[in-house]
Structures are given as C-alpha cells and as structure tokens.
Amino acid sequence: MSIDRIVNLLAAVTLFEMMVTIGLGVKVADIAGLARDRRTVARALVANYLLVPAAAVGLLLLFHAAPLVGAAFLIAAVCPGAPYSPPFTGIAKGNVPLAVGLMLVLAGSSAVAAPLLLSLLLPLVSGDQQLEIDTAKMVETLLEDQLLPLCAGLFLRHRLPVFADRLVRPARALSLILNVALLVTILTDQFGLLVAIPPRAFGGMFLLVLAALAAGWLLGGPGHADRTAMVMAASVRNVAVSLVIAMSSFPGTPAILATTVFGLFQTIAMALIALGWGRLARSRLEHDPEK
C-alpha cells in the first residue's frame, strides 16, 4: 500500500472516530440551550462561513500564494467545528456549554457548507491554474465520514448515557493518538517540503489566525464568557475535516502539507492565546470579584 493511500485511510478513520467522540460528549442541554438562541447561531454562521473565508481570500490575494497552497488555506478557512474549541474555551475562562453547542452546529453544518463554499471561492485564488472539486462527491464523503458518525455519537449519548460516559474518555484518548499519528505521518513523508517553507508563510498563517479571532470577537455578543466561546469557535479550524478534503481533492500535492502545517500552527497559537486569555480573566476576577 502506498503512503498516499495510508494517509487517506488514516485521515478518514481519524475524522470518523473524532466525530463519534464529539457526539458522545455532547449533552442535550448543550444543544437545547443554543437552539433557543437563534441570534448566537446566526452570528456564529456569519463569523465562520462569511468573515473567516473572506479574510482568507483577501490574505491569499495579498500574499500572491501559489494556487495549491492557497487552496489549502481556503479549505481550512471553510472548516470550523474543531473539537479543541471547547477545552480552549475552558482554559480561557469562557462559556464551555456554549462552545460545545457551537462546535456541534459548526461540525454538522460544515459537511455541506464547506464543499459549497470551496466551489465558489477556489476560482478566486487559483489564478491561471484550474483547481476544481467534485462538490457532490465531497458532500457525500463528509456526510458519511463526518455527519453520520456525529449523529451516531449523539444517538448513543441520548439512548445510553451511562455507556456513553464510559466511552468518552478512551474515545478522546484514541482521537488524540490518531490525530498525532496522522500529522506525524504527513510531516515525515513531506519533510523536505516542510523545511523549505519560507518565514513569510508563517506570517500569513498568523494573520489568518488573527483575522479569525477578530471575527469571533466582533460577533461574540455581550459578556466575556460568551464572546470567548465565539472567539474559540471561529479561530480553531477543524484540521481533520480539512485534511480529508485536501486529500480527496488534491492528492499528492503541496496542499496536503500546507493544510497540515496550518493546522498545527493555529492549534498551538490558539492554545497559547487561550492560556494568556485565561490568566487575564483570572487576574480581572481577583481584582474585581463582582465581575
């Protein structure tokens, strides 16, 4: 079996298992609370499916990114709903139940929204190189590998809550192992391209992270805790979904490495920002306990 097929299989298994794990860990109260707050849902959709992709297109045009590299960043920009956003929200002293609800809404909706957005936005950054995706096939793939396992996890949580509680911890550990294995496999296979990435590329990644953070902040609504949850929902993109799309649409190209590197970069950057944010919130509470 070739390395490309191994990576493709590992990416699909990682995404499937991760979506089941998300469903297992979501309580009905988390979903019901967000379902009643249509304004918050609308703001989250605008931030994640309008502002972040628009910022990505603007930065890619500004930096004159190569078409396949541009495609990778655009893929990341249209794939929200990362499982790391709730724990990062907790570290930053935000509203964790809201973060869980937003993650669920975004992870489910991106199975349809991401392929449709890519079909519209890819021509803007492809230049003379024709980059095309099979939208129908991609939607089908994400429905099978993302939405179906998510619903399966939710069903188990609803019908067998005690059993789901027992599964959550080992499932999360397995998700971490699979994600690390996938990233290490890709980086090892494409190490030569990794060391050739220019410093300005990391500057572009940082600007995209800041743009996503700003989108979440602007549409976060009133209250520090809720705004923090929205910031994390907008800033932490779903690496596993991004990789499945990149591998199915642009196999054996620099798009896969670019997607991987940005996924690592944004996760580390947002972890550090969450830590700093949490310290500021804790300091503010110590000085003014009534806040």
C-alpha positions in Angstrom: 0.0 0.0 0.0 1.4 3.4 -1.0 2.0 6.2 1.6 -0.8 8.3 0.0 -3.4 5.5 0.5 -2.2 5.0 4.1 -2.6 8.7 4.8 -6.0 8.8 3.1 -7.2 5.9 5.1 -5.8 7.2 8.4 -7.4 10.6 7.7 -10.8 9.1 7.1 -10.6 6.9 10.2 -9.4 9.8 12.3 -12.3 12.0 11.2 -14.9 9.3 11.7 -13.7 8.4 15.2 -13.4 12.1 16.2 -17.0 12.8 15.2 -18.3 9.9 17.1 -16.3 11.1 20.2 -17.8 14.6 19.8 -21.3 13.2 19.8 -20.6 11.0 22.8 -19.5 14.1 24.8 -22.4 16.4 24.0 -25.3 16.7 26.4 -28.9 17.5 25.3 -28.8 20.6 27.5 -25.9 22.0 25.5 -27.8 21.6 22.2 -31.2 22.8 23.6 -29.7 26.0 25.1 -28.1 27.0 21.8 -31.1 26.0 19.7 -33.2 28.6 21.6 -30.6 31.3 20.9 -31.0 31.9 17.2 -29.1 35.2 17.2 -26.0 33.5 18.6 -26.3 30.7 16.0 -26.6 33.3 13.2 -23.6 35.2 14.4 -21.6 32.0 14.5 -22.5 31.1 11.0 -21.6 34.6 9.7 -18.3 34.6 11.5 -17.3 31.1 10.3 -18.8 31.0 6.8 -18.5 34.6 5.7 -15.9 36.6 7.6 -13.2 34.0 8.0 -13.3 32.8 4.4 -13.4 36.4 3.2 -10.3 37.2 5.3 -8.6 34.1 3.9 -9.3 35.1 0.3 -8.0 38.6 1.0 -4.8 37.4 2.6 -4.1 34.9 -0.2 -4.5 37.6 -2.9 -2.3 39.9 -0.8 0.5 37.4 -0.4 0.1 36.1 -4.0 0.0 32.5 -2.7 0.6 29.6 -5.1 -2.7 28.1 -6.2 -2.4 24.8 -4.3 -1.2 26.4 -1.2 -4.0 28.9 -1.4 -6.4 26.1 -1.8 -5.1 24.5 1.4 -5.7 27.7 3.5 -9.1 28.2 1.9 -10.0 24.7 2.9 -9.1 25.4 6.5 -11.0 28.7 6.4 -14.3 26.9 5.5 -13.9 24.1 8.0 -14.9 25.1 11.6 -16.2 22.9 14.4 -12.9 21.7 15.8 -13.1 19.5 18.9 -10.4 21.6 20.6 -12.5 24.8 20.8 -14.4 23.8 24.0 -11.3 22.9 26.0 -9.6 26.0 24.8 -12.7 28.0 25.9 -12.4 26.4 29.3 -8.7 27.4 29.6 -9.7 31.0 28.6 -12.5 31.0 31.3 -15.3 31.2 28.7 -18.7 29.6 28.4 -17.9 26.0 27.8 -21.5 24.7 27.3 -21.9 27.4 24.6 -18.6 26.3 23.0 -19.8 22.7 22.9 -23.1 23.7 21.2 -21.3 25.9 18.7 -18.8 23.1 17.9 -21.7 20.7 17.2 -23.6 23.2 15.0 -20.5 24.1 13.0 -19.2 20.5 12.7 -22.5 19.3 11.4 -23.2 22.2 9.0 -19.7 22.2 7.5 -20.3 18.8 5.9 -22.5 20.7 3.4 -21.3 24.3 3.7 -17.5 23.7 3.2 -17.8 22.0 -0.2 -20.3 24.6 -1.5 -18.1 27.5 -0.3 -15.0 25.9 -1.9 -16.7 25.6 -5.2 -17.5 29.3 -5.1 -14.2 30.6 -3.7 -11.5 28.4 -5.2 -11.6 30.2 -8.6 -10.7 33.5 -6.8 -7.4 32.2 -5.6 -6.5 29.6 -8.3 -5.1 32.1 -10.8 -4.2 30.6 -14.2 -4.3 27.1 -12.7 -7.7 25.4 -12.8 -8.5 24.0 -9.4 -11.7 22.1 -9.3 -13.5 19.9 -6.7 -16.3 17.4 -7.1 -18.8 19.2 -4.8 -21.4 16.4 -4.9 -18.8 13.7 -4.1 -17.2 15.8 -1.3 -20.6 16.4 0.3 -21.3 12.7 0.2 -17.9 11.9 1.7 -18.3 14.4 4.5 -21.8 13.3 5.2 -20.6 9.7 5.6 -17.3 10.5 7.5 -18.5 13.5 9.5 -22.2 13.9 9.9 -23.2 10.2 10.2 -20.7 9.4 12.9 -21.6 12.6 14.7 -25.3 11.6 14.7 -24.3 8.1 15.9 -22.4 9.5 18.9 -25.4 11.8 19.7 -27.8 8.8 19.5 -25.6 6.7 21.9 -25.4 9.6 24.3 -29.2 10.2 24.2 -30.2 6.5 24.5 -27.4 5.1 26.6 -25.9 8.0 28.6 -24.1 5.7 31.2 -22.5 3.7 28.4 -21.6 6.9 26.6 -19.9 8.3 29.7 -17.8 5.2 29.9 -16.7 5.5 26.3 -15.9 9.3 26.2 -12.5 9.2 28.0 -11.0 6.3 26.0 -12.5 7.7 22.8 -10.9 11.1 23.4 -7.6 9.4 24.1 -7.9 7.4 20.8 -8.7 10.7 18.9 -5.5 12.2 20.2 -3.5 9.2 19.2 -5.0 9.1 15.7 -4.5 12.8 15.2 -0.9 12.7 16.3 -0.3 9.6 14.1 -1.8 11.3 11.1 0.2 14.5 11.5 3.5 12.7 12.1 2.9 10.5 9.0 2.3 13.5 6.8 5.2 15.6 8.2 7.6 12.7 7.9 6.6 11.9 4.3 6.9 15.5 3.3 9.8 16.7 5.5 11.7 18.1 2.6 8.9 20.4 1.6 8.4 21.3 5.3 11.8 22.7 5.8 11.5 24.7 2.6 8.5 26.7 3.9 9.5 30.4 3.8 9.1 32.6 7.0 6.6 34.9 5.3 4.3 31.9 5.0 4.1 31.7 8.8 3.4 35.4 8.9 0.4 34.8 6.6 -0.8 32.0 8.9 -0.6 34.2 11.9 -2.6 36.9 10.2 -5.3 34.4 9.3 -5.5 33.3 12.9 -5.8 36.9 14.0 -8.5 37.6 11.4 -10.5 34.6 12.6 -10.0 35.7 16.2 -11.3 39.2 15.3 -14.3 37.7 13.5 -15.2 35.8 16.6 -14.7 38.9 18.8 -16.8 41.2 16.7 -19.7 38.8 16.6 -19.3 37.3 20.0 -22.1 39.3 21.6 -22.2 40.7 25.1 -20.5 39.1 28.0 -16.9 38.0 28.3 -17.7 34.3 28.7 -19.9 34.1 25.6 -17.5 36.2 23.5 -14.6 33.9 24.4 -16.6 30.9 23.3 -17.3 32.5 19.9 -13.7 33.5 19.5 -12.5 30.0 20.0 -15.2 28.6 17.7 -14.1 30.9 14.9 -10.3 30.7 15.5 -9.8 26.9 15.9 -10.5 25.3 12.5 -11.2 21.6 12.0 -7.9 20.0 10.9 -9.2 16.5 10.4 -12.0 17.7 8.1 -9.6 20.0 6.2 -7.2 17.1 5.6 -9.9 14.8 4.3 -11.0 17.5 1.8 -7.4 18.2 0.8 -6.5 14.6 0.3 -9.6 13.7 -1.7 -9.4 16.8 -3.9 -5.6 17.4 -4.3 -3.8 14.1 -3.5 0.0 14.1 -3.7 0.2 17.9 -3.8 1.6 20.6 -1.5 -1.9 21.3 -0.5 -1.8 18.4 2.0 1.4 19.7 3.7 0.1 23.3 3.8 -3.1 22.1 5.4 -1.2 20.1 8.0 1.2 22.9 8.8 -1.5 25.4 9.2 -3.5 23.0 11.4 -0.6 22.6 13.7 0.3 26.3 13.7 -3.2 27.5 14.5 -3.8 24.9 17.2 -0.5 25.9 19.0 -1.2 29.6 18.6 -4.7 29.4 19.9 -3.6 27.2 22.9 -1.1 29.9 23.8 -3.8 32.7 23.3 -6.3 30.7 25.4 -3.7 30.4 28.3 -3.0 34.2 28.2 -6.7 35.0 27.9 -7.4 32.8 30.9 -4.7 34.4 33.0 -6.1 37.9 32.2 -9.6 36.8 33.2 -8.4 35.3 36.4 -6.5 38.4 37.2 -9.5 40.6 36.5 -11.7 38.5 38.8 -9.0 38.7 41.6 -9.0 42.5 41.4 -12.8 42.8 41.0 -14.7 39.7 42.3 -18.1 41.2 41.3 -17.3 40.9 37.5 
